[in-house]
Amino acid sequence: MFGCPEPRSRYRRVNRRFVRLATTVAVLLAGLSVGAVVWQAHHPSRRPNPSRQLAVTSTSYRGVRPPAPAPATTAPTTSPPSTSTTVDPGSLPQTAALPASDTAQFQSEMTSLWDGITHHSVADAMPSYFPEGAYLQLKTIANASGDYQNRLVHDFALDVDAANSLLGAGVSGATLVGVDVPSQFAHWVPPGVCDNSVGYFEVANSRLVYEEGGQTLSIGIASLISWRGVWYVVHLGAILRSSDAGIVLDPEAGPGASPPSSTC
């Protein structure tokens, strides 16, 4: 029995060994924790970023990249093209501007007049004619609209027809050379004269100069009157007439002449 320790003494020795081992392990773990804290303090870039981890986790979970932000849009710097509209000059008020005969608008009007004569078409010639809306503003007579349609436009149609007949068989080859407007005879017709309420400029005896069959010829325009600084035909063959028939004013060889006149 002397060679073996007692059981209780053996237990005490094992217990002391276990305590020493547990204490050693605890000391080692504490040392490791302190070392990790010190290492982290000297390496701040390696600190975990919760938001970055969340983004990566979310991306990995969905299996796709997050959609890129939509590009910023700005309002266009230019306005969309506007729709052009033609304003009836007769709907606008009169001005006291003296018209010129060398403008693109007047030349376009005279081209329309010539097209109407050569094509035997009043509709083609109407862009050269005084606007109805302007006539209604200008005249103080009763039923100015009826007078415009039944007298003025009616007479204009008769005179376009007469000019077409004058050109005869060579009408298709007749070309307009120019329009001579005797601006030195232009005069202002004031309100209260000739039944008008706003006033206008008038010039008589302009000349349509044309070529036909190798010759230079011309016919007259009885009266041009102004609206807003533009000349318009108001009487082509005659201001007054004794019958319901078309008239060609003073047809001549060559450019002809424009006698002065003080008509309305």
VENFEN-V628705 format. One line per field, one symbol per residue. psi: psi as a letter, one per 30 degrees, with the letter a starting at -180 (. if undefined). A space follows every 50 residues. Layout:
# VENFEN-V628705
psi = ???
This chain:
# VENFEN-V628705
psi = fffklleeeeeeeeeeeeeeeeeeeeeeeeeeeeeeeeeeefiffgkkje eeeeeeeeeeefglkkkkkkkkklkkfklkklkkkkkjfffllllgkkll ggleeeeeeeeeeeeeefghjeeefffflkkeeeeeeekglkheeeeeef eeeeeeeeeeeeeeeefbfgefgkkkelkjjiffgklkjlkfkhhlffll kkklhlkjklkkhgkklllljekklljhgkkkkekdelellflillkkji klkafaljklkhl.
